[in-house]
Amino acid sequence: MIFHTIPMDLFIVLSYFRMKHDYVEERISYYTKITTPFIFITMTYFYMIFGNPPMDMPYMCWQIAMILLAIAQCGYLADIEITPLNIPNIVFKVYLCILIATGLYHTIFV
C-alpha cells in the first residue's frame, strides 16, 4: 500500500505546485486549489478500500479523486499545449468531455 500511497501523494503535491507556478506566470488559466486537498486525502486513505466493500465511501471517494486527477492533468496538458505523440489539442478536449461524462454517469447511476 505504501508503494502506491507515497508516490501518488508526492505526485499530487508536486503537480499542485507546478500548476500554481504556471498559473502565476500566466501559462495556464487555472490551477486546482480546491480539488487538490480532496485528492490528496483520498489517496492518503487509499488503504481503507481493502477493508470495505467496493460500494462504500472510501472506494467511491478514491474513484472520484482519480477522475478529478485525470481531468486536472489532461486540462493542464491541453492548456500548455504539450501533448504526447503530437495528439491534436481537440482530441484532449473531447477526451475531457468523455471523461467528465463517464465520471458523472458512474458516480450518479452506479
N, C-alpha and C positions, 0 to 999 in steps of 0.2 A: 504494500500500500504506500509506503514511503517513496518507493521508486516512481510512483505516479504523482503523489501529492506535492513533494518538494519541487520537482522541476516545473510542474504546472503553475504553482504559486509564484515561482521566480519568473516564469514567462509572463504571467498576468501583471505582476508589479512592474517589470521592465518594459512591457508593452504599454502600460499606462503612462510611464514617464516619457517613452518615445513619442506617443501621441500628444502628450501635453507639450513637449518641446516643439514638435512640429506645428501645433496649434498656436503657440506663442510666436513662432517665426512665420505664421500665416501660410504654411504649406498645405494645411488641411483646414476644413471649415468647422470641425467639431472634435471633441475627444470624449471618452466615455467616463466622465466623472461620477455619474450616478450608478451605472451598472457594474463598474469595476469592483466596488466593495461586495456587492451581492455575488459576483462570480468568484471572487477570492474566498469568501466564507464558504460557499457551497463546494468549491474544490478542496478546501481545507478539511471539511467534514465528509469527504467522499467515502471514507471507510465505513460510514454508517449505513451505506446501501447494502453491505453484506449481511447485516443483521435484520434488515427489514424487507418485506415483500416489495416487488417492483412497483406496486401502485401506491406505496406510502410516500410521505412527504420528502424524505432525503433524496430519493431517486428522481422524483419529479423536479425538485429544485436543481439537481445536477443536470438533468436534461435541458431545462430552461437556460441554465448557465452556459452549457455547451452551445446552444443555439445563439445566445447573445454574444458569446465569444467569436463564433464563426461570422456573425453579422458584422461585428466590430472590425475584425481582421479583413474581411472582404471589402468592407466600406473604406477602410484605410488604404488598401492597395488600389482600389478604384480611384480614390481621391488624389493620391500622389502619382497615379498613372504608372506604377511599376507592376507589370503583370508577368507572371511566369509563362514561358513558351510563347510570348508575343500574342497572348489572347486579347482580342479587342475589348475595349472598356465596356461596350454594350453587353457583352456576354456576362461580365461581372454583375452588371446592374440587373440583368434578367435572372441570374443565379440568386442574387439577393432577394428579389421578389419571390422566387420559388421557395427559398429558404424561410422567409417570413411566413408565407402562406402555409408551408408544411408545419412549421413550428406552432402557428396558431391552431391549425386543424388538429394536430396531435395533442396540444395542451387542452383544447376545449372538448374534443369528442372522444378521445381515447382514454 
